[in-house]
Amino acid sequence: MPGLKSPKLEYKEGDTTFNPNTQLGKIIAPVVENLARLKSEEQTFTYHTFKTVYESLKDAELSGVELTEEDRRFLVKTRVGELLRRVILHGIVAQRVDREIKTETNEEREIKAAILTPLYGARWSKWVTNPEVLPQILKEHKDEGVFVHIEEAVRPLTGRLEAPRETAAARAAMEEEIAIKVVLKDGEVFDTALQKDCNFANLALGNALKIAENFVDSNDVEKLKREYDEGEGVFYSEPVHAFSVDVDLLALMSGAEKAFTAKGREKVLLPREASIMVVEDNIIHRNFFMPLDCVENLKRYAPHQSDATTSLGEGHGYYKSAERALEVIDKHVAQGGKPPDILVTDIELAGNMTGLELVRRIKEKYPKVEIMVIYSSNIRLYKDRIDELENPKEGEPVIQKSYDKRGFDPFKFLDFITEKLKEGMQAKD
């Protein structure tokens, strides 16, 4: 195969062949060769694959790489591509942000570093959140680059990381806890830096997001998305989600910090008590809803008792998948309870069901759910389907509103649900 050390080796999986002659291919060909030699069951996020990828790509120059359609197919339709995807995409964005954001003062440099940290950390996140792999990474690399930050974030878990986990649920809970610790540390670092120069922080973060958004705004991604929706071939990641590099920055610009403003500290009341269920598999994006904790009579929908499938966030009303959200509602209703009053769901979720399918099913099974809202960082790609739900030609709307995560303001959302609840109360009078 041209460009590889061994011309006899050709990496192909299904209908996708790795091309070593693209800009990206020339850089990653050696590590693709090494990973391709592993058995398929070994092509997972182990310490061995981490070490292989880290040693090959930690210092690779990626900022000038322009992805081709072949590159994008390789990254989402092969096992080796799935191992490399975040390392490559977040590496490209981090290096471009590093190049484009100019600084003059120590405060500006601190803010820039706080923006870059989540991007560089996200390169290795699939290994870092694996509780079997993280202790080995920290043992060998805790004094290197972003791992200094990660080691500080997970320090409260010392001792528990090494403890044996006998079930998949226990492992998943620890993965989630690791991710939460890192996200909270990212937010803490950025919040501290933000106070030193808010104007520069907003400008720098806006520029970083523009750079990151380019990965989704691509005809190649839309083409892959259509193939994915139509079941054409095997995909290891949903294409839009796979190239949404900006998700690791969105939380920094989210309304979460507003929870600590004067307005966020005020106690607010809805027209009546209501419950809210949030279906969101991205732990970072759950921060969007933190300011709603200031609403005394808005309760998180978490009615069930913990069981083997309960995830860490469910006690706070967050659910990773549409399937799990439906399971919880069905179980509670079967026991004489009620469905949530308000449901907010992302579109791309863990599991096999999208948020678009979820709201349709809930509308059919539980038409008394008063407010259903779609929010997504990829609203544009689903515009027609969202319009059908929000403004149907016949019958009642399935959803009452849709939001782009980039412009999501929790306080405007609060105003919206307040008005909708008032309308519902007036209609009953």
C-alpha positions in Angstrom: 0.0 0.0 0.0 1.6 3.3 -1.1 2.9 5.4 1.8 3.0 2.6 4.4 6.2 0.9 5.6 4.9 -2.4 4.3 3.5 -2.0 0.8 1.7 -5.3 1.1 -0.5 -4.1 3.9 -3.8 -2.6 2.8 -6.3 -1.5 5.5 -9.9 -2.0 4.4 -13.0 -2.7 6.3 -16.3 -3.3 4.6 -16.7 -0.8 1.8 -14.1 1.6 3.2 -10.4 1.6 2.3 -7.8 3.8 4.0 -6.0 6.1 1.6 -2.4 6.9 2.7 -1.9 9.5 0.0 -4.2 12.2 1.4 -2.8 15.0 3.6 -4.1 13.1 6.6 -3.2 9.7 5.3 0.5 10.6 4.9 0.6 11.7 8.6 -1.2 8.7 10.1 -0.2 5.9 7.8 2.4 4.4 10.3 0.0 4.3 13.2 -2.8 2.9 11.0 -0.4 0.1 10.0 0.3 -0.7 13.6 -3.3 -0.7 14.6 -4.4 -2.6 11.5 -2.1 -5.5 12.5 -4.1 -6.0 15.7 -7.0 -8.5 15.8 -10.4 -6.8 15.5 -11.3 -7.5 19.1 -8.0 -5.8 20.1 -8.9 -2.6 18.2 -10.5 -1.0 21.2 -9.6 1.7 23.8 -7.0 -0.2 25.8 -3.7 1.1 27.2 -1.9 -0.7 24.4 -3.8 1.2 21.7 -3.4 4.5 23.7 0.3 4.1 23.9 0.5 3.2 20.1 -1.5 6.3 19.1 -0.1 8.7 21.7 3.5 8.0 20.8 2.7 8.4 17.1 0.4 11.5 17.1 0.9 13.5 20.3 3.2 15.9 18.5 1.9 15.5 15.0 1.4 18.7 13.0 -2.3 18.7 12.1 -3.4 22.3 11.8 -3.0 22.4 8.0 -4.8 19.2 7.3 -7.9 19.5 5.1 -10.1 16.4 5.4 -11.3 14.6 2.2 -14.4 12.5 1.9 -12.2 9.4 2.0 -10.7 10.6 5.3 -14.1 11.2 6.8 -15.4 7.8 5.7 -12.3 6.1 7.2 -12.9 7.9 10.6 -16.5 6.9 11.0 -16.7 3.6 9.2 -13.7 1.6 10.4 -12.5 0.4 13.8 -9.1 1.9 13.4 -10.7 5.2 12.3 -12.9 5.2 15.4 -9.7 4.9 17.5 -8.1 7.8 15.8 -11.1 10.1 15.1 -11.0 12.3 18.3 -7.3 12.4 18.4 -7.2 13.8 14.8 -10.2 16.1 14.8 -9.6 17.7 18.2 -5.9 17.9 17.4 -6.7 19.8 14.2 -9.0 22.2 15.9 -6.8 22.7 19.0 -3.8 23.5 16.8 -5.8 25.9 14.6 -7.2 27.7 17.7 -3.7 27.9 19.1 -2.5 29.4 15.8 -5.3 31.8 15.3 -5.9 33.3 18.8 -3.2 35.9 19.4 -2.4 37.0 22.9 -0.4 39.9 24.4 -0.9 39.7 28.1 -0.6 37.0 30.8 -4.4 37.2 31.3 -5.0 36.6 27.7 -2.6 33.7 27.6 -4.4 32.2 30.6 -7.7 32.4 28.9 -6.4 30.9 25.7 -4.9 28.0 27.7 -8.3 27.5 29.4 -10.0 27.2 26.0 -7.3 24.8 24.6 -7.3 22.5 27.6 -10.7 20.8 26.9 -9.8 20.4 23.2 -6.4 18.8 23.9 -7.9 16.7 26.7 -10.7 15.5 24.3 -8.1 13.9 22.0 -7.6 11.2 24.6 -11.0 11.2 26.3 -12.1 7.7 25.2 -9.0 6.2 27.0 -9.1 8.6 29.9 -12.7 7.8 30.8 -11.9 4.1 30.8 -11.4 3.2 34.5 -9.2 0.2 33.5 -6.9 2.4 31.4 -6.7 5.7 33.2 -4.6 4.5 36.2 -2.0 3.3 33.7 -2.0 6.6 31.8 -1.5 8.6 34.9 1.2 6.3 36.2 3.2 6.9 33.0 2.1 10.4 31.8 0.7 12.4 34.7 3.4 15.0 34.4 2.9 15.5 30.6 0.8 18.2 29.0 -3.0 17.9 29.5 -2.6 14.8 31.8 -1.4 17.2 34.5 -4.9 18.8 34.4 -6.7 15.4 34.2 -4.7 14.0 37.1 -5.8 17.1 39.2 -9.4 16.6 38.1 -9.7 12.9 39.1 -7.6 13.1 42.2 -10.7 12.8 44.4 -11.3 9.4 42.8 -7.9 8.0 44.0 -8.3 4.5 45.4 -11.7 4.0 43.8 -10.2 3.9 40.3 -8.2 0.8 41.1 -11.2 -1.0 42.7 -12.6 -3.9 40.8 -15.9 -3.4 39.0 -17.8 -6.6 38.5 -20.7 -5.3 36.3 -21.0 -3.2 33.1 -23.2 -0.8 35.0 -20.5 -0.2 37.7 -17.9 0.4 35.0 -20.3 2.8 33.2 -21.0 4.7 36.4 -17.2 5.2 37.0 -16.7 6.3 33.3 -19.4 8.9 33.8 -17.9 10.0 37.2 -14.5 10.5 35.6 -16.0 12.5 32.7 -17.9 14.7 35.2 -14.7 15.4 37.2 -12.8 16.5 34.1 -15.7 18.6 32.8 -16.1 20.4 36.2 -12.3 21.0 36.3 -12.4 22.5 32.8 -15.3 24.8 33.8 -13.5 25.8 37.0 -10.3 26.7 35.2 -12.2 28.7 32.5 -14.4 30.5 35.0 -11.3 31.6 36.9 -9.6 32.9 33.7 -12.8 34.5 32.4 -13.0 36.9 35.3 -9.7 38.5 34.3 -10.8 39.7 30.9 -14.4 38.9 29.9 -14.3 40.7 26.5 -11.2 38.8 25.4 -12.6 35.5 26.6 -15.9 35.9 24.7 -14.0 37.0 21.5 -11.5 34.1 21.8 -14.1 31.5 22.5 -16.3 32.8 19.6 -13.3 32.4 17.2 -12.6 28.9 18.6 -16.2 27.9 17.9 -16.1 29.1 14.4 -13.0 27.0 13.7 -14.6 24.0 15.3 -18.0 24.4 13.5 -16.3 23.9 10.1 -16.1 20.1 10.6 -19.9 19.7 10.7 -20.6 22.3 8.0 -19.6 20.0 5.2 -21.3 18.3 2.3 -19.3 15.2 3.1 -20.8 15.0 6.5 -24.3 15.5 5.2 -23.8 12.7 2.6 -22.5 10.4 5.3 -25.5 11.3 7.5 -27.9 10.3 4.7 -26.1 7.0 4.3 -26.2 6.4 8.0 -30.0 7.2 8.2 -30.6 4.8 5.3 -28.6 2.0 6.8 -25.9 1.9 4.1 -23.0 0.0 5.6 -21.5 -0.1 9.1 -20.9 3.1 11.0 -18.9 3.2 14.3 -20.2 6.7 15.0 -23.2 8.8 13.9 -21.6 11.2 11.4 -22.9 14.5 12.6 -22.1 13.7 16.2 -18.7 12.3 15.2 -17.6 15.6 13.6 -19.2 17.9 16.2 -15.8 19.0 17.6 -17.4 22.2 19.1 -19.2 20.2 21.8 -16.2 20.5 24.1 -16.3 24.3 23.8 -20.1 24.8 23.9 -20.3 24.3 27.7 -17.8 27.1 28.2 -20.1 29.6 26.4 -23.3 28.0 27.8 -25.6 29.7 30.2 -24.2 27.6 33.1 -22.1 30.5 34.4 -25.3 32.6 34.6 -26.3 30.4 37.6 -23.8 32.4 39.6 -24.9 35.9 38.5 -27.3 37.9 40.6 -30.2 36.8 38.4 -29.2 33.2 38.8 -29.2 33.4 42.6 -32.8 34.7 42.8 -35.4 32.2 43.7 -37.9 31.9 40.9 -41.4 30.3 40.9 -43.3 28.8 38.0 -47.1 29.3 37.8 -47.4 25.8 39.2 -45.2 23.0 40.3 -43.8 21.0 37.3 -41.3 18.2 36.6 -38.7 18.3 33.9 -36.9 15.4 32.2 -33.7 16.1 30.2 -32.5 13.5 27.7 -28.9 14.3 27.0 -25.9 11.9 26.7 -23.3 14.7 26.6 -22.3 15.4 30.2 -20.9 18.8 29.3 -24.1 20.0 27.8 -26.1 19.1 30.9 -24.5 22.3 32.3 -27.0 24.3 30.1 -29.7 23.4 32.6 -27.8 24.2 35.9 -29.4 27.6 36.2 -32.9 26.0 36.4 -31.9 24.8 39.9 -32.9 28.3 41.0 -36.6 27.5 40.3 -38.0 26.2 43.6 -41.0 24.4 42.1 -39.4 22.9 39.0 -38.6 19.3 40.0 -36.2 17.0 38.2 -38.1 13.9 36.9 -36.3 11.1 38.7 -39.1 8.9 40.1 -37.6 5.4 39.9 -35.5 3.5 42.4 -31.9 2.9 41.4 -31.2 -0.4 39.6 -28.5 -2.0 37.6 -29.1 0.2 34.6 -29.2 3.5 36.5 -26.6 6.1 35.4 -25.0 8.7 37.7 -27.0 11.7 36.4 -30.5 10.1 36.6 -31.0 11.2 40.2 -30.9 14.8 38.8 -33.3 14.1 36.0 -30.8 13.5 33.2 -31.0 10.4 30.9 -28.5 9.3 28.3 -30.8 7.6 25.8 -34.3 7.8 24.5 -34.8 4.1 25.3 -33.9 4.7 29.0 -36.1 7.8 29.2 -39.1 5.8 27.9 -38.3 2.9 30.3 -38.3 5.2 33.3 -41.6 7.0 32.3 -43.3 3.7 31.5 -42.3 2.1 34.8 -43.4 5.2 36.8 -46.8 5.4 35.0 -47.3 1.7 35.5 -46.9 2.2 39.3 -49.6 5.0 39.3 -47.3 7.9 38.7 -47.3 10.6 36.0 -45.1 11.3 33.0 -43.0 14.5 33.2 -44.6 17.8 32.6 -41.7 19.1 30.5 -39.3 17.1 28.3 -36.2 18.4 26.7 -34.2 16.2 24.4 -31.1 16.4 22.2 -31.4 14.8 18.8 -28.3 12.6 18.7 -28.3 10.3 21.7 -26.7 7.2 23.0 -28.7 4.1 22.0 -30.6 3.5 18.7 -33.4 6.0 19.0 -33.0 9.7 18.2 -34.7 12.5 20.1 -37.0 13.1 17.1 -38.3 9.6 17.5 -38.6 10.0 21.2 -40.9 13.0 21.1 -43.2 11.2 18.6 -43.5 8.2 20.8 -44.2 10.2 23.9 -46.8 12.2 22.1 -48.5 9.0 21.1 -48.3 7.3 24.5 -48.5 10.3 26.8 -50.3 13.1 25.1 -50.7 15.0 28.4 -47.0 15.8 28.5 -47.4 19.6 28.4 -44.2 20.9 26.9 -41.7 19.0 24.6 -38.6 20.8 23.3 -35.9 19.7 20.9 -32.4 21.3 21.2 -29.3 20.4 19.2 -26.0 21.7 18.1 -27.0 20.6 14.6 -30.4 22.1 14.1 -29.8 23.0 10.5 -29.3 19.4 9.4 -32.7 18.4 10.9 -34.6 21.5 9.9 -37.3 19.9 7.8 -38.0 17.1 10.3 -38.1 19.6 13.2 -40.5 21.8 11.2 -42.9 18.8 10.7 -42.9 18.3 14.5 -43.3 22.0 15.4 -45.7 23.1 12.6 -47.5 20.0 11.2 -49.9 20.4 8.3 -52.5 18.4 10.3 -53.1 17.8 14.0 -51.4 19.3 17.1 -47.7 20.1 17.2 -45.5 17.4 18.7 -43.0 19.8 20.1 -43.5 23.4 21.2 -40.1 24.8 20.4 -36.6 24.0 19.1 -33.3 25.5 20.1 -29.8 25.7 18.7 -27.4 24.9 21.6 -25.1 27.7 20.5 -27.8 30.2 21.4 -29.4 28.4 24.3 -30.2 30.8 27.1 -31.6 29.0 30.2 -33.4 32.1 31.4 -35.2 32.6 28.1 -36.1 28.9 28.2 -37.5 29.5 31.7 -39.6 32.4 30.4 -40.9 30.2 27.6 -42.0 27.3 29.9 -43.6 29.8 32.3 -45.8 31.2 29.5 -46.7 27.7 28.2 -47.7 26.6 31.7 -49.8 29.7 32.1 -51.5 29.0 28.8 -52.2 25.5 29.9 -53.7 26.6 33.2 -55.9 29.2 31.4 -57.2 26.6 29.0 -58.3 24.4 31.9 -60.2 27.2 33.6 
